[in-house]
Amino acid sequence: MKQRKLKYSLNDPMVAVLCGLLLFLTTGCLFAGSSDSRMEFRIELDAAFGGANKGFTGFIAESDINEKTVNALEELLSKDERFVVLRTHPAGSEAAVLDSAAKINEDQPELVLSIHGGWDPDEKVSGTRVYTNLEGRKGEKEAKKFADEIVASFSAEDWNATENYLYYREQAGGTYSIEVTEASAEQPEFAEDEIPVTWTLLENTEIPAVVVEQFFISNKTDIGRWDNPEGYQLIAEKYYSALCRYLSIEEKTFEEETEENTQTQP
């Protein structure tokens, strides 16, 4: 028996319907595939000092607030599958700054956030200082974008947050003085043969990185506001909000786990 071959003209209404159906199914599959895809953003968190190295000591130790901040942020980011969180060193351990920089260079994250505590001999100095690499350095533009979002995020809490540059100046005898200037202010001048130097972590990695002096451990008001579970949770939320705006993605809301909602339903 001979097989009959069916021929369709492009003008045939049935052909138009079938083509439309095929286009709909193809587009739907592509859309479904794209909506199921997950963005993964690798961020590395650095809790400066740690272990036996306490950093600055004021009314509390600097390393304590660094680790509590990073712990709270890591816990929050781990609830959002779009983020892959790395750490320069495990909680409770000590890491030299050059070792942290080497770990960052090995991990190759998209962004680095290094947490410090501020200290000043004047106990009235308070707030949050956000630092990026010096102008013209690799990764500085991306870091500045994130720094802008951090400042905006904390400023929304009616909190004194500023964006800054830090400079080390070599003095006689091999010592260094530190100059901190707001990014919007006129920057210090250097001799032609003098290369400006900033935070060691920023000098030793080309990954976009932001250093934050979270609050001043020499200021009782700062400590009273932030050094408590609610304060660190709010800090984490502010960083999460800044990250989402930096990436132009929507923030998610996460239910707090309680004993009641974690129990298995009968």
C-alpha positions as CSV (number, residue, x, y, z in Angstrom):
1,M,0.0,0.0,0.0
2,K,1.3,3.4,-1.0
3,Q,1.6,6.0,1.8
4,R,-0.3,9.2,1.2
5,K,1.8,12.3,1.5
6,L,0.0,15.3,3.1
7,K,0.9,18.6,1.7
8,Y,0.1,21.9,3.4
9,S,0.2,25.3,2.0
10,L,1.5,28.2,4.1
11,N,-1.8,29.8,3.4
12,D,-3.6,26.9,5.0
13,P,-5.3,28.0,8.2
14,M,-4.3,24.8,9.9
15,V,-0.6,25.4,9.2
16,A,-0.9,28.9,10.8
17,V,-2.5,27.4,13.9
18,L,0.2,24.7,14.2
19,C,3.0,27.2,13.8
20,G,1.5,29.4,16.4
21,L,1.2,26.5,18.8
22,L,4.8,25.5,18.2
23,L,6.0,29.1,18.8
24,F,4.0,29.2,22.1
25,L,5.4,25.9,23.4
26,T,9.0,26.9,22.4
27,T,8.7,30.3,24.1
28,G,7.1,28.7,27.2
29,C,9.9,26.2,27.5
30,L,12.6,28.9,27.2
31,F,10.8,31.1,29.8
32,A,10.5,28.2,32.2
33,G,14.1,27.4,31.8
34,S,15.2,31.0,32.5
35,S,12.9,31.4,35.5
36,D,14.3,28.2,37.0
37,S,17.9,29.2,36.6
38,R,19.6,30.5,39.7
39,M,21.9,33.4,39.9
40,E,24.9,32.6,42.2
41,F,26.9,35.6,43.5
42,R,30.1,34.7,45.4
43,I,30.8,37.1,48.3
44,E,33.7,36.6,50.7
45,L,33.4,37.8,54.3
46,D,36.4,38.8,56.4
47,A,36.1,39.2,60.1
48,A,39.4,41.0,60.8
49,F,41.7,39.5,63.5
50,G,40.2,36.7,65.5
51,G,41.4,34.1,67.9
52,A,44.1,35.4,70.2
53,N,44.5,38.6,68.1
54,K,41.8,41.0,69.5
55,G,42.7,44.0,67.4
56,F,41.8,47.3,69.0
57,T,40.5,47.0,72.5
58,G,38.2,49.6,74.0
59,F,35.1,48.9,76.0
60,I,34.9,45.7,74.0
61,A,37.4,43.8,71.8
62,E,37.4,44.7,68.0
63,S,37.6,41.0,67.0
64,D,34.4,40.2,68.9
65,I,32.3,42.7,66.9
66,N,33.9,41.7,63.7
67,E,33.0,38.0,64.1
68,K,29.5,38.7,65.4
69,T,28.8,40.9,62.4
70,V,30.1,38.3,59.9
71,N,28.3,35.5,61.7
72,A,25.0,37.3,61.5
73,L,25.5,38.2,57.8
74,E,26.6,34.8,56.8
75,E,23.5,33.3,58.5
76,L,21.2,35.7,56.7
77,L,22.8,35.3,53.3
78,S,22.7,31.5,53.6
79,K,18.9,31.7,53.5
80,D,19.1,33.2,50.0
81,E,20.1,30.6,47.4
82,R,21.4,33.4,45.1
83,F,24.4,33.9,47.3
84,V,27.5,31.7,47.9
85,V,29.2,32.8,51.1
86,L,32.9,32.3,51.6
87,R,35.0,33.3,54.6
88,T,38.7,34.3,54.7
89,H,39.0,32.2,57.9
90,P,36.7,30.1,60.1
91,A,34.9,31.6,63.0
92,G,37.0,31.6,66.2
93,S,40.3,31.4,64.3
94,E,43.0,34.0,63.8
95,A,44.2,35.0,60.3
96,A,47.0,37.4,59.4
97,V,45.8,40.0,56.8
98,L,48.2,38.7,54.1
99,D,46.8,35.2,54.6
100,S,43.3,36.6,54.2
101,A,44.3,38.4,51.0
102,A,45.9,35.1,49.7
103,K,42.6,33.2,50.5
104,I,40.6,35.9,48.6
105,N,42.9,35.7,45.6
106,E,42.6,31.9,45.6
107,D,38.8,31.9,46.0
108,Q,38.2,34.6,43.4
109,P,34.8,35.9,44.7
110,E,33.0,38.7,43.0
111,L,33.1,40.9,46.0
112,V,34.7,41.1,49.4
113,L,33.4,42.7,52.6
114,S,35.9,43.1,55.5
115,I,34.6,44.0,58.9
116,H,36.6,46.0,61.4
117,G,35.8,48.0,64.5
118,G,36.6,51.7,64.8
119,W,38.7,53.1,67.6
120,D,39.5,56.7,68.5
121,P,41.2,58.3,71.5
122,D,38.2,60.7,71.5
123,E,35.4,58.7,73.0
124,K,32.8,61.0,71.4
125,V,33.8,59.8,67.8
126,S,31.1,57.5,66.6
127,G,29.4,56.1,63.5
128,T,30.3,53.7,60.6
129,R,33.2,54.4,58.2
130,V,33.1,52.6,54.9
131,Y,36.3,52.4,52.8
132,T,37.2,51.4,49.3
133,N,40.5,51.1,47.5
134,L,42.1,54.4,46.3
135,E,40.9,55.9,43.1
136,G,42.2,54.4,39.9
137,R,43.0,51.0,41.5
138,K,41.6,47.8,40.0
139,G,38.1,47.0,41.3
140,E,37.7,50.4,42.9
141,K,34.7,51.4,40.8
142,E,32.7,48.2,41.6
143,A,33.6,48.5,45.3
144,K,32.6,52.2,45.4
145,K,29.1,51.2,44.0
146,F,28.7,48.8,46.9
147,A,30.1,51.3,49.4
148,D,27.5,53.8,48.2
149,E,24.7,51.3,48.9
150,I,26.1,50.5,52.4
151,V,26.2,54.2,53.3
152,A,22.7,54.6,52.1
153,S,21.5,51.6,53.9
154,F,22.8,52.6,57.3
155,S,21.9,56.3,56.8
156,A,18.3,55.2,56.4
157,E,18.6,54.2,60.1
158,D,19.4,57.8,61.0
159,W,23.0,56.6,61.5
160,N,26.2,58.5,60.8
161,A,27.7,56.5,58.0
162,T,30.4,57.9,55.7
163,E,32.4,56.8,52.7
164,N,36.2,57.3,53.2
165,Y,39.7,56.8,52.0
166,L,42.5,55.7,54.3
167,Y,46.2,56.6,53.7
168,Y,49.3,55.4,55.4
169,R,52.2,58.0,55.4
170,E,55.7,56.8,56.1
171,Q,57.4,58.8,58.9
172,A,61.0,59.1,60.0
173,G,62.2,55.9,61.6
174,G,60.0,53.6,59.5
175,T,56.8,54.4,61.3
176,Y,53.5,55.3,59.7
177,S,50.8,57.9,60.3
178,I,47.2,57.3,59.3
179,E,45.1,59.9,57.4
180,V,41.3,59.3,57.0
181,T,39.4,61.6,54.6
182,E,35.8,61.5,53.5
183,A,35.6,60.5,49.8
184,S,33.7,63.7,49.0
185,A,36.5,65.9,50.5
186,E,39.7,67.1,48.9
187,Q,42.3,64.3,49.1
188,P,45.8,64.7,50.6
189,E,48.7,65.5,48.2
190,F,51.7,63.2,47.7
191,A,55.1,63.8,46.3
192,E,55.7,62.6,42.7
193,D,57.8,59.7,43.9
194,E,55.5,58.8,46.8
195,I,53.0,56.0,46.1
196,P,49.8,56.3,48.3
197,V,49.2,53.2,50.4
198,T,45.9,52.2,51.9
199,W,44.5,49.1,53.8
200,T,46.8,46.1,53.5
201,L,44.0,43.9,52.4
202,L,43.0,46.2,49.6
203,E,46.7,46.6,48.5
204,N,47.1,42.8,48.2
205,T,44.1,41.8,46.2
206,E,42.5,43.0,43.0
207,I,39.1,41.8,43.9
208,P,36.5,44.6,44.4
209,A,36.6,44.9,48.2
210,V,35.0,47.2,50.9
211,V,36.4,47.6,54.4
212,V,33.9,48.8,57.0
213,E,34.7,50.0,60.5
214,Q,31.3,48.9,61.8
215,F,31.1,51.0,64.9
216,F,33.5,52.6,67.4
217,I,34.5,50.3,70.3
218,S,35.7,53.4,72.1
219,N,32.2,54.9,72.1
220,K,29.6,53.7,74.6
221,T,26.6,54.9,72.5
222,D,27.8,52.8,69.5
223,I,28.2,49.8,71.7
224,G,24.9,50.2,73.4
225,R,23.1,50.5,70.0
226,W,24.8,47.7,68.1
227,D,26.5,45.2,70.4
228,N,23.5,43.0,71.1
229,P,21.7,40.3,69.2
230,E,19.1,42.7,67.7
231,G,21.8,45.1,66.7
232,Y,23.8,42.5,64.8
233,Q,20.7,41.2,63.2
234,L,19.8,44.7,62.0
235,I,23.4,45.2,60.7
236,A,23.1,42.0,58.7
237,E,19.8,43.1,57.2
238,K,21.4,46.5,56.2
239,Y,24.2,44.7,54.4
240,Y,21.8,42.3,52.7
241,S,19.7,45.3,51.5
242,A,22.8,47.0,50.2
243,L,23.9,43.9,48.4
244,C,20.6,43.4,46.7
245,R,20.5,47.0,45.5
246,Y,24.1,46.6,44.3
247,L,23.1,43.6,42.2
248,S,19.7,45.1,41.2
249,I,17.9,42.1,42.6
250,E,14.8,42.0,44.7
251,E,15.2,41.5,48.5
252,K,13.6,38.5,50.0
253,T,11.9,38.2,53.4
254,F,12.7,35.4,55.7
255,E,10.6,34.1,58.5
256,E,12.4,33.8,61.8
257,E,12.6,30.2,62.9
258,T,10.9,29.6,66.2
259,E,10.3,26.5,68.2
260,E,6.7,26.6,67.2
261,N,7.1,26.7,63.4
262,T,10.0,24.2,63.3
263,Q,8.1,21.4,65.0
264,T,6.9,18.6,62.7
265,Q,3.2,18.8,62.1
266,P,1.3,15.6,63.3
